[in-house]
């Protein structure tokens, strides 16, 4: 699965933050502060607890600056982004020096691409652009152009090296798209910056990709509401959801999801909703992307290798809604915990 860059999935995954202030820390009561700012084609929401407004505002400003800096690196919309400059060298045979952040994201992407046999593939850029245009025009892409774009999608043609960080795209016309991982990475990095600023209790929500640190004062966890699932009780964890409720193209009675399978270049045409709990938002984001296009049984087997990852998949099969979950997913449901 690849999210189209610029897609606002706030409607897909709403956040219910049921929090109370009241604990004292070093003689000062922590207060709740909330900020919301457009970033990466969606809204990034910060909820944090600090001793006063000045501390909170400075920390939030630094977090948003970090997110904006990452967007300058990883956006495929900004002509001069580091990602687009790398894509412009495709087929030249040149190694391009890249930032440590971009190398980290591409390295994670390549590991997931190999493990998922291409169900996650950041070289899907040429196909994403065709379907993005199709959604604007409300018309299916030309089949010949789609086939030509699909021929450029191959994660094996992206090469990486370290010291210094370098990358190379082997085929002319290849384009990278980080729509299935960059937002989660930015969420993770923003939370880490808040932690470094002394903010121990915070939640970062990047258009539905969410990661939280310690719970709010006086509570056991952050409560996060998932569509068709309920409330999750989370702390020091992340969650991402990939679904097709709000972003799709419908032509001749067929509903084409915004979720693309990099292996075929085609969108999903059945209902799918994947929720992934993971140690960090970058991994949760990418796994939700890959699992959306993998057969459920195969995907559930694959994620067992990831420590601390819990998954729920809802998928329409033969006009019936089927549910698949890893054994420990329900442990994070707030309703289940309340009954114990």
C-alpha positions as CSV (number, residue, x, y, z in Angstrom):
1,X,0.0,0.0,0.0
2,X,1.1,3.5,-0.7
3,X,-0.7,6.6,0.6
4,X,-0.9,9.3,-2.0
5,X,1.3,12.1,-0.7
6,X,-0.8,15.0,0.4
7,X,-3.6,12.7,1.5
8,X,-5.3,13.9,4.7
9,X,-6.3,10.7,6.6
10,X,-7.5,12.7,9.7
11,X,-11.0,11.4,9.0
12,X,-9.7,7.9,8.8
13,X,-8.3,7.8,12.2
14,X,-9.7,10.2,14.8
15,X,-8.0,10.5,18.2
16,X,-9.9,10.6,21.5
17,X,-7.6,11.9,24.1
18,X,-9.2,11.4,27.5
19,X,-6.7,13.0,29.8
20,X,-6.6,14.5,33.3
21,X,-4.0,16.8,34.8
22,X,-3.2,16.8,38.5
23,X,0.2,15.2,39.3
24,X,2.9,17.3,40.7
25,X,6.5,17.1,39.4
26,X,9.3,18.9,41.2
27,X,6.7,21.0,43.0
28,X,4.9,22.1,39.9
29,X,1.6,20.8,38.5
30,X,1.9,19.7,34.9
31,X,-0.5,21.3,32.5
32,X,-2.0,20.0,29.3
33,X,-1.1,21.9,26.1
34,X,-2.3,21.1,22.6
35,X,-1.1,22.4,19.2
36,X,-2.1,21.7,15.6
37,X,-0.3,22.7,12.4
38,X,-0.4,21.7,8.8
39,X,2.6,19.7,7.8
40,X,3.3,17.0,5.1
41,X,-0.1,17.5,3.4
42,X,-2.1,16.8,6.6
43,X,-2.3,18.1,10.2
44,X,0.2,17.3,12.9
45,X,-1.3,17.5,16.3
46,X,0.8,17.6,19.5
47,X,-0.6,17.0,23.0
48,X,1.9,17.4,25.8
49,X,2.3,18.1,29.5
50,X,4.6,20.7,30.8
51,X,5.1,22.9,33.8
52,X,4.2,26.1,32.0
53,X,3.2,27.5,28.6
54,X,6.6,28.8,27.7
55,X,8.2,25.4,28.1
56,X,5.4,23.8,26.1
57,X,5.5,26.4,23.3
58,X,9.2,26.2,22.8
59,X,9.1,22.4,22.7
60,X,6.2,22.4,20.2
61,X,8.0,24.9,18.0
62,X,11.1,22.8,17.9
63,X,9.0,19.7,17.1
64,X,7.3,21.4,14.2
65,X,10.6,22.7,12.9
66,X,11.9,19.1,12.9
67,X,8.8,17.9,11.0
68,X,9.3,20.7,8.4
69,X,12.9,19.8,8.0
70,X,12.0,16.2,7.3
71,X,9.4,17.3,4.8
72,X,12.1,19.2,3.0
73,X,14.1,15.9,2.8
74,X,11.3,13.4,2.0
75,X,8.6,15.2,0.1
76,X,7.9,14.2,-3.5
77,X,5.9,17.5,-4.0
78,X,8.7,19.9,-3.3
79,X,10.8,20.2,-6.5
80,X,14.1,20.7,-4.6
81,X,13.5,18.1,-1.9
82,X,16.4,15.7,-1.3
83,X,14.2,12.9,-2.4
84,X,13.3,14.5,-5.7
85,X,17.0,15.4,-6.3
86,X,17.9,11.8,-5.8
87,X,15.1,10.6,-8.2
88,X,16.4,13.1,-10.8
89,X,19.6,11.1,-11.0
90,X,17.9,7.8,-11.8
91,X,19.8,5.8,-14.4
92,X,22.9,8.1,-14.4
93,X,25.0,5.5,-12.7
94,X,26.0,8.1,-10.0
95,X,26.1,7.5,-6.3
96,X,24.4,10.5,-4.6
97,X,25.3,11.6,-1.1
98,X,22.2,11.8,1.0
99,X,21.3,12.7,4.6
100,X,21.4,10.2,7.4
101,X,17.6,10.6,7.9
102,X,16.9,9.7,4.2
103,X,19.3,6.8,4.4
104,X,17.6,5.5,7.6
105,X,14.2,5.6,6.0
106,X,15.3,4.1,2.7
107,X,17.2,1.3,4.6
108,X,14.1,0.5,6.6
109,X,12.0,0.5,3.4
110,X,14.4,-1.9,1.7
111,X,14.3,-4.3,4.6
112,X,10.5,-4.3,4.5
113,X,10.4,-4.6,0.8
114,X,12.6,-7.7,0.9
115,X,10.6,-9.2,3.7
116,X,7.2,-8.5,2.1
117,X,8.4,-9.6,-1.4
118,X,7.6,-6.2,-2.7
119,X,4.3,-5.5,-1.0
120,X,6.1,-2.4,0.4
121,X,8.2,-0.7,-2.3
122,X,9.2,3.0,-2.2
123,X,10.2,2.9,-6.0
124,X,6.4,2.9,-6.8
125,X,6.6,6.6,-7.5
126,X,5.9,6.5,-11.3
127,X,2.7,4.5,-10.6
128,X,1.6,6.7,-7.7
129,X,1.8,9.8,-10.0
130,X,-0.4,8.2,-12.6
131,X,-3.1,7.2,-10.1
132,X,-2.9,10.6,-8.5
133,X,-3.7,12.2,-11.9
134,X,-6.5,9.7,-12.4
135,X,-8.1,10.7,-9.2
136,X,-8.0,14.4,-10.2
137,X,-9.5,13.6,-13.6
138,X,-11.9,11.0,-12.4
139,X,-10.6,8.7,-15.2
140,X,-8.5,5.5,-15.2
141,X,-4.9,5.8,-16.3
142,X,-4.0,4.8,-19.9
143,X,-3.1,1.1,-19.8
144,X,0.1,1.5,-21.9
145,X,1.4,4.4,-19.6
146,X,0.5,2.4,-16.6
147,X,2.4,-0.7,-17.9
148,X,5.4,1.5,-18.6
149,X,5.3,3.1,-15.1
150,X,5.0,-0.3,-13.5
151,X,8.1,-1.6,-15.3
152,X,10.1,1.0,-13.3
153,X,9.0,-0.3,-10.0
154,X,11.6,-2.6,-8.4
155,X,13.1,-2.1,-5.0
156,X,16.1,-4.2,-6.1
157,X,17.1,-1.3,-8.4
158,X,17.6,1.0,-5.4
159,X,21.1,0.7,-3.9
160,X,22.4,2.1,-0.6
161,X,25.8,2.5,0.9
162,X,27.1,3.9,4.2
163,X,30.0,6.2,5.3
164,X,29.2,8.5,3.7
165,X,25.4,7.9,3.2
166,X,24.8,7.3,-0.5
167,X,22.1,6.1,-2.8
168,X,21.7,5.1,-6.4
169,X,18.7,4.4,-8.7
170,X,19.6,2.0,-11.5
171,X,16.9,2.7,-14.1
172,X,16.2,5.9,-15.9
173,X,12.7,7.2,-15.0
174,X,12.6,5.7,-11.5
175,X,11.0,7.9,-8.9
176,X,10.8,7.3,-5.1
177,X,7.7,7.8,-3.1
178,X,7.8,7.7,0.7
179,X,4.0,8.1,1.3
180,X,3.8,4.9,3.3
181,X,6.6,5.6,5.8
182,X,7.7,9.3,5.9
183,X,4.8,10.6,8.0
184,X,5.3,7.9,10.6
185,X,9.0,8.6,10.7
186,X,8.3,12.3,11.2
187,X,5.9,11.5,14.1
188,X,8.6,9.3,15.7
189,X,11.2,12.0,15.4
190,X,9.0,14.8,16.7
191,X,8.2,12.7,19.8
192,X,11.9,12.0,20.3
193,X,12.6,15.7,20.1
194,X,9.9,16.5,22.7
195,X,11.4,13.8,25.0
196,X,14.9,15.4,24.6
197,X,13.3,18.7,25.6
198,X,12.2,17.2,28.9
199,X,8.6,16.5,27.9
200,X,8.0,13.1,29.4
201,X,4.3,12.8,28.6
202,X,3.3,13.6,25.0
203,X,1.4,12.3,22.0
204,X,2.1,13.2,18.3
205,X,-0.6,12.6,15.7
206,X,0.5,13.0,12.1
207,X,-2.8,12.7,10.2
208,X,-3.6,9.4,11.8
209,X,-0.1,8.0,12.4
210,X,0.3,8.3,16.2
211,X,3.0,7.7,18.8
212,X,2.9,8.5,22.5
213,X,5.3,8.5,25.4
214,X,4.4,8.3,29.1
215,X,0.7,8.5,30.0
216,X,-0.9,11.8,31.0
217,X,-0.7,12.6,34.7
218,X,-3.1,10.5,36.7
219,X,-3.8,8.1,33.9
220,X,-2.5,4.6,32.9
221,X,-2.4,5.3,29.2
222,X,-3.4,7.4,26.3
223,X,-6.8,6.5,24.8
224,X,-6.8,6.4,21.0
225,X,-10.1,5.7,19.2
226,X,-9.8,3.5,16.0
227,X,-12.5,3.2,13.4
228,X,-14.5,0.0,13.6
229,X,-12.3,-1.2,16.5
230,X,-12.8,0.9,19.6
231,X,-10.4,2.6,22.0
232,X,-6.8,1.5,22.3
233,X,-5.0,2.0,25.6
234,X,-1.4,2.9,24.7
235,X,1.8,4.2,26.3
236,X,5.3,4.3,24.8
237,X,3.8,2.8,21.7
238,X,2.6,3.8,18.2
239,X,-0.4,2.9,16.0
240,X,-1.1,3.4,12.3
241,X,-4.2,2.5,10.4
242,X,-4.5,2.1,6.6
243,X,-8.0,2.0,5.1
244,X,-10.1,3.0,2.1
245,X,-13.2,4.7,3.6
246,X,-12.5,8.2,2.4
247,X,-10.0,8.1,-0.4
248,X,-11.0,6.3,-3.6
249,X,-12.0,6.6,-7.3
250,X,-15.2,5.1,-8.5
251,X,-15.7,4.4,-12.2
252,X,-18.3,2.1,-13.8
253,X,-19.4,0.8,-10.4
254,X,-15.9,-0.2,-9.4
255,X,-14.4,1.5,-6.4
256,X,-10.6,1.9,-6.8
257,X,-8.9,2.6,-3.4
258,X,-6.1,5.0,-2.9
259,X,-4.2,1.9,-1.6
260,X,-1.9,0.7,-4.3
261,X,-0.2,-2.7,-4.6
262,X,3.4,-1.9,-5.8
263,X,3.7,-5.4,-7.3
264,X,0.8,-4.9,-9.8
265,X,0.4,-1.1,-10.0
266,X,-3.3,-1.5,-9.3
267,X,-5.4,-0.2,-6.4
268,X,-7.4,-2.4,-4.1
269,X,-11.1,-2.7,-5.1
270,X,-12.4,-4.3,-1.8
271,X,-12.9,-2.9,1.6
272,X,-9.8,-3.1,3.8
273,X,-8.8,-1.7,7.2
274,X,-5.5,-2.5,8.8
275,X,-4.4,-1.3,12.3
276,X,-0.9,-1.9,13.5
277,X,0.5,-1.3,17.0
278,X,4.3,-1.1,17.0
279,X,7.2,0.3,19.1
280,X,7.5,3.3,16.7
281,X,5.3,5.1,14.2
282,X,7.7,4.6,11.2
283,X,7.4,0.8,11.5
284,X,3.6,1.0,12.2
285,X,3.1,3.2,9.1
286,X,5.1,0.9,6.8
287,X,3.6,-2.3,8.1
288,X,0.1,-1.0,7.7
289,X,0.9,-0.1,4.1
290,X,2.3,-3.6,3.3
291,X,-0.3,-5.6,5.1
292,X,-3.1,-3.8,3.2
293,X,-2.1,-5.5,0.0
294,X,-0.9,-8.8,1.3
295,X,-3.1,-11.9,1.7
296,X,-4.1,-11.7,5.4
297,X,-2.8,-15.2,6.4
298,X,0.5,-14.5,4.8
299,X,0.8,-11.0,6.3
300,X,-0.1,-12.2,9.8
301,X,2.6,-14.8,9.5
302,X,5.2,-12.3,8.3
303,X,4.6,-9.8,11.2
304,X,5.4,-12.4,13.8
305,X,9.1,-11.7,13.3
306,X,8.6,-8.1,14.6
307,X,8.9,-7.7,18.3
308,X,6.2,-5.6,19.9
309,X,4.0,-5.6,16.8
310,X,0.2,-6.3,17.1
311,X,-2.2,-6.2,14.1
312,X,-5.9,-6.3,13.3
313,X,-7.0,-6.7,9.7
314,X,-10.6,-6.2,8.4
315,X,-11.0,-7.3,4.9
316,X,-14.0,-7.9,2.6
317,X,-13.8,-11.4,1.0
318,X,-16.6,-12.7,-1.2
319,X,-18.8,-9.9,0.0
320,X,-18.3,-10.9,3.7
321,X,-16.2,-8.9,6.2
322,X,-13.5,-11.1,7.7
323,X,-11.3,-10.3,10.8
324,X,-7.8,-11.3,11.4
325,X,-5.8,-10.4,14.6
326,X,-2.5,-11.3,16.2
327,X,-3.0,-12.9,19.6
328,X,-2.1,-9.9,21.8
329,X,-4.0,-7.2,19.9
330,X,-7.0,-7.3,22.2
331,X,-4.8,-6.7,25.2
332,X,-4.6,-3.0,24.0
333,X,-8.3,-2.5,23.7
334,X,-9.5,-0.2,26.5
335,X,-12.9,-1.9,26.8
336,X,-11.3,-5.3,27.3
337,X,-8.9,-3.9,29.9
338,X,-11.7,-2.2,31.8
339,X,-13.5,-5.6,32.2
340,X,-10.5,-7.3,33.8
